[in-house]
Amino acid sequence: MTDTARRFLFLQGPHGPWFHRLGQLLRAAGAEVWRVGFNLGDRVFWPGPGYIAFKDSHDRWPDTCAELMTRHRITDLVLYGDTRPIHAQAVALARLRGIIVHVFEEGYLRPYWVTYERDGSNGNSRLMSMTLPDMQAALEKVDQDLPDTPATWGDMRQHMVWGALYHGCVALGFRAYANFSPHRALTVGQEFRLYIKRLILMPVHRIERKLATRRIRQGGFPYHLAILQLEHDASFRDHSPFSSITEFLALVMEGFAKGAPRHHHLVFKAHPLEDGRTPLLPEIRRLARLQGLTGRVHFVRGGKLAELLNDARSAVTVNSTAGQQALWRGLPLRTFGTAVYAKPEFVSTQPLDQFFAAPDRPDSRAYRSYRQFLLETSQVVGGFYSSRGRRALLRQVADLMLAPHDPYQSLTSGTAAPRQQFRVVR
């Protein structure tokens, strides 16, 4: 199939202009590009040609999607995350028609990379069925040097700003897209207010976070780190055994109370985008009292993991990609949900009380092989939200999308192109 024969249908993407920039690049490569928008936010961030507004009720979407695929002779479907209902339905239709499905997600090795896969991501990723020996065999064809990460690179602030702008546009365009239904439980107005509240409170939360981190690091006690996730995030919602984050908090607290030495402490680290829709701190305090752990349990609101991980004894999480930061440091890790990195070579399966008492250490050599495999395949240098990250990402991802094979097949067959590594920018 030549590039001029490729016809891409975009659905919903990350907040901000990145999907539009990607569409422009694919047009420059000779492809035809359309974008379906479901609200005013989608329209604002796709200002160019090829926009198709969907304003019908949700139950009309499968028929409309099928008709669009037929009318425009779509060869490729592009989306951000594959589990929200409109995306899952489109993916099912695409598979029936032999359409290539391109899935973008936040990086499995974030924040310096984003994830690009075909057919599915997270619990639907091809990584779920691949063994470590399979990956090690594929790596025999490439250089084993691991790329360095930049000293500083992050776009969390830009992520929050684009998110606030997007939800503000969605709220303003409610009448024009009256049938739009968010894939999360809150209304668009509630989402927008939470984004604004979080932006306003950022200075206060930063001070709280620094004080809490200082108390933990200067406390002189051994501690274990529980890495929390957003309750409404797809990886937690669709690929974990918990219906709420409270269930995870209770399980961890009970296991710690039963198994951890009495002089050890437990630190709960909130997700950087936690917006307060779940009352984490009151619930953590309640559960600590219930388990007799008052004074041994701490809460850190957002921020980066590095400072806390550097001194931790172990880490637990549902299936957060941040768990890989623990593995990179050689820390014992216990997970509970479906995760692409939950391989038996380096993720513990011990009962939780036994894990806190004497955690199994990961096979760090095996994890480095796994990490190298990701860097040679699905992890692409760059980011969705900052201009610098978008430029880095665009330099590579269009060629990956236009390639005849997905990144995993390309590496296995020995046809993968060299990957861009970080360069020091002065």
N, C-alpha and C positions, 0 to 999 in steps of 0.2 A: 504494500500500500504506500503510495507516494504521499509526501506532506501535503500536496495540493488537494488530495482526496480526503483529508481528515476534516471532520466536522464535529466541533466540540460543543456540548451543552453544559453550561455551568449552572449549578444550583447555589446554595448559600455557602458563603465563605467566611474567613476570619473578619473581624471588625476592621474597617479601614479600606485603603485603596488597593491592597495587594492583588486581589482577584482581577480587578480591572487592568492593572499593569500586566498581569500574566496573559490576559486575553489579547491585549495589544501585541505582545511579543509573539504569540501564536499566529496572529493575523500576519505579522511581518514574515513569518516562516512559510506563509502560503495557505494556512488553514482558514476555515470558516468558523466563526465563533458566535454563539448565542448565550444569553444569560436570562434565566427565569428569576424574577423578583417577586417576593411575597409580601413586601411592606415598603414603606417609603425609605427606610434605611438602605435596603438593597438598591433602590433606584438612585439615591444620592451618591452611593459609592460605585455606581456603574453609569457614568455620565455619557458614555459613548454609544455607538450603534449596537444593534443586536439585542436590545433589552426587550423581554417579553413579560408583561405584568400578569400575574395570576391572582385574580380577585374573587374567584368562586369559593364555595365552601370546601372544606378539607376533603370530604368524601368524593369530590369531583377530581381530585388531583391524579389518581392513578390513570383514569381515562384521558385526562388532558396530557399527562406526561407521555403516555403511549402514542397519542396523536402527534405530539411535537417530535418525538423520535422518528416517527414514520414520515411526517411532512418534510422535515429537514434532513432526512437520511443520516441521522446522527451515527457517528462511529465511536465517539468518546464521550463519557460522562465524567464531569469534574465536580468534586464536592469536598467540604471540610467536615470530617466526621461522618460515620456511616450508620449511626444508630438512631438519629432523630427521625421521626416517622416519615416525613416527606422524602428523606434521603434513603431510608431502608426500602420504601416502596419503589423508588426509582432504580435502586440497585437491583432489585428482583426483576424488574422489567428489562433492564439492560442485559442481565445474564441470559434471559430467554432469547434475546436478539443478537447475542454475540458481541455486544458493545463493550469496549474497554472501559473499565471503571478506575478512575484516578482518585485516590483518597489522600487528602492532606490532613495532618494532625500536628498538635504540638509535639516537639521532639521527644523521642524516647530518651535521648541524652540531652534534654534541654538544660540551659537556655541557649546554647551556642549552635544548635541544629534544629531543624524541623523534620518531620517525618513525611516521606512520600512513599506510598505503596499502591499496588493495584489490587482490586477486588475487596479489600477490607483492612481495617486497622485494629489495634488493641486486641481484644478477644477474638476478632474475626481475621486477624493477620495470618499470613502464611507462616510466620515465625512460630505459631502455636504448634504446628505439626513438624517442625524441624528440630532435629536433635543436635546436640553439641558436636558429635563426631561428623555429622553432615557439614556443619559450618567449618570445622577445622579442615576438612578435606577441600572445601572450596577455597580456603585461605592459602592453601599451598601454592596457588597460582599468583599470589600478590605479595608485595613487600609487607613485612610484618611491623614496620615502624608505626607507632601510634602518633597521630597528629597532636600537637599542643593546642590547648585552648588559649584564647586571648586573656590578657591580664584583667581587663575589664570589658564586659559586653553584656548588656541587658536591656530589655525594652518593656519592663513591667509598667513603668510610668506611662509610656505611650499606649500600651495595651489598655490601661484604665481610661485614658483620655478618649481613644477611639471607641471604646465600649460605651462611654457616656454619650458621645455624639451620636452613635448609632441608635441607641435606645431613645434618645431625644427625638431623632427623626422618625422613628417608628411611632412614638406617641403623637407627634404632630400630624402624621399621615393616617391616623386611625380611621377617619371617615372614608378616605379614599380606598383603604384596604380593610373594610369593616369585617371581613371574614377571616382575617389573619389570626392564627392561634399559635402562640409561642410554644416551643417544644419543652419548656420548663413550666413548673407549676405556678409561678408568680405571673401577674399581669405585666404588660409592657411598662405601665406607669410605675408599678412597684419596683421593677428592675431598674428603671431610670433613676428613681429616688435613691435606691441603694448605691448606685454608682456615684451619684452626686455626694451623698453622705460620706462615702468612703474617701473621695477626693478631698473633701473639706477636713476630715479628721486625720488625714495622713500625718501631719506634724505631731499631733497628740499620740497617735499610735506608734510613731517612730520613737518617741521618748519612752513610752511604756515598754516597747520591745527592747530598747537598749538597757533600761534598768533591769528588766527581767533576765536578760541574757547575762548581764554583769553579775547578778546575784547567783546564778547557776554556775558560772565559770569560776567565781571566787569562793564558792561554797565549800570546796574541798571534799565533796562527796562523790562516789561513783554514781553514774546515772545512765539510764536507758532512754532512748528517744522514740516517741511514737509520732510518726509523720502522718498528719491528718490531710484529708482531701475535701474538696467541695462536695457536699451531699447531693447537689444537683448535677454534678459532672457525669458525662456518659460512662467513663470508666468505672465510677462507683455505682451509678444507677443500673447499668446494664451488665456489668461483669464482676459483681461481687455478691456474696451471700447475705448482705445486710440490706434492710429496708430503710435504715436511717443511720446517721453517724453516731447517734446515741448508743445503738446496739454495739458498735465497735468500741466505743469508750468503755462501756460496761464490761465487755469481754476482756479487754486489755487490763483494766483495773483489777478484775478478779484474778486473772492469771498472775499479775504482778504481786498481789497480796499473798497468794498461795506459795509462789516459788522464789521470789527475789530475796536475797539476804536483807536483814532488817536495817542495815545501814545504807542500802542503795536507795536511789531516788528515781522518779519517773517524770519525764518531761514531755508534755504534749506540745507539738509545734503546729500551729495553724497554717493553712495554705495562704500564700501571699495575697490571693484575691478573695479571701474570706470576707463577706460583707455583713455579717451579723444576722442573717436570716435564721441561723441556728444559734441559740444561746449557749455557746460552748463553755464559757467560763463558769456560769452558774451550775451547769450540768456536771462539769469536772469536779467542782467543789462538793456537790452533793454526793457523787459517787465516791470521792475520797473519804468523806465522813462515813459513808455506809461500809466501806471496806477497812476502816481504821487506819487510813493512810494520810490523815491530815498532817501537814508539815513536810511530807515526802513527795508531794505531787506539785508540779509546776506547769504553768501555761505561758507560751510565748506567742504573741500575735504576729503572724506573718514574718516577713523578712527572709533572709537567705539562710540556708542550712549549714554552710561550711563551718561557722564558728561553733555551732552546737555539735555537729558530727565529729569534729576533730578530737573531742574529749569523751565521746560517748562510748559505752561498753557494747551496746548492741542497738538495733533499730527494728521497729515493727511498723507495718503499714498494711492497708488493705491491698492495693495494687498500684500505688503511686509510682510514676516514673522516677520520682526522687529517690526511691529505694536503691537505684543504681549508683547514686552518690555514696551510699553506705558501702555497697559492694566494691566500688572503686577504692575505698579506703581499707578494704579487708575486714569490715565489720560484719559480725553475724547478723543475718536478716531473716525475719519471719514475715511471710505474707499470708493473706487469706482469700483474696479474690483472684480472678484470672488475670495473669500478667504475662507479657511476652518474654520477660526475663526470668520467670519463675522456673528455672531449670534445676533439677535435683543436684547438680554438681555444686551449686553455690547458694541456694536458698533453702533454709531449714524447714523441715516438716515436723519438728518436735511439738508435743503438746506445749501450750503456752507457759504453764508453770515450770516445766522442765527447761524451756528455752531461757526464761529469766534466771533460773538457778545456775545453769551451765550450758550456754548456747553453743551449738556446733559452729565451728569456723568454716567460712566458705573456701572453696578451692579457688584462690585468687588467679592462678594461671588459667584455669578454665574460664573464669569471668573475663579475663583480658582477651581471650580468643573470641568470646561472644561479643564483647564491645568492639573489637576490631571488625568483626563481621558486619555489625550494624553500620560502622563508619564507612565501610566499603560498599554498602547497599542502600538502605532506606533512610539514612541520616544525611541531610543536605545542609551544608554550611549556610547560615543566614537566619532571618526571622521575619515574621509577618508584619510587625508593628512599627519598627523604626525605619527611617529611610536607608540607613546603612545596611540593616539586615535585609531589607527588600532587594537592594541592589545585589548583594551577595547571592541571594537566593535565585534571583532572575537569571543570573549569569549561567546557572547550571540546570535549572529544573525544566525548562522548555525542551532541552535536548533529551532529558530523561523521559519526558512524556512522549516525544516523537520517536523514541527508540522502539525497535520491534519487540523487545523483551523487557520484562520488568527488572528492577535492579537485582533481585535474587537470582533470577534465571541468567542474567548477564554475567554475574560473578561465577556461578556454577559452571557455565559453558566456557568461561575464559575470554568473553568478549566485552567485559566491562571497561569503559573508558576511565582514564585516570581521574581521581576526584580532587576537587579544589581543596587546598588546605589553608589554614590561617596564615596571614602575612602581618608582620608588624607594621602598623600605620603610624607615621610620624608627622 
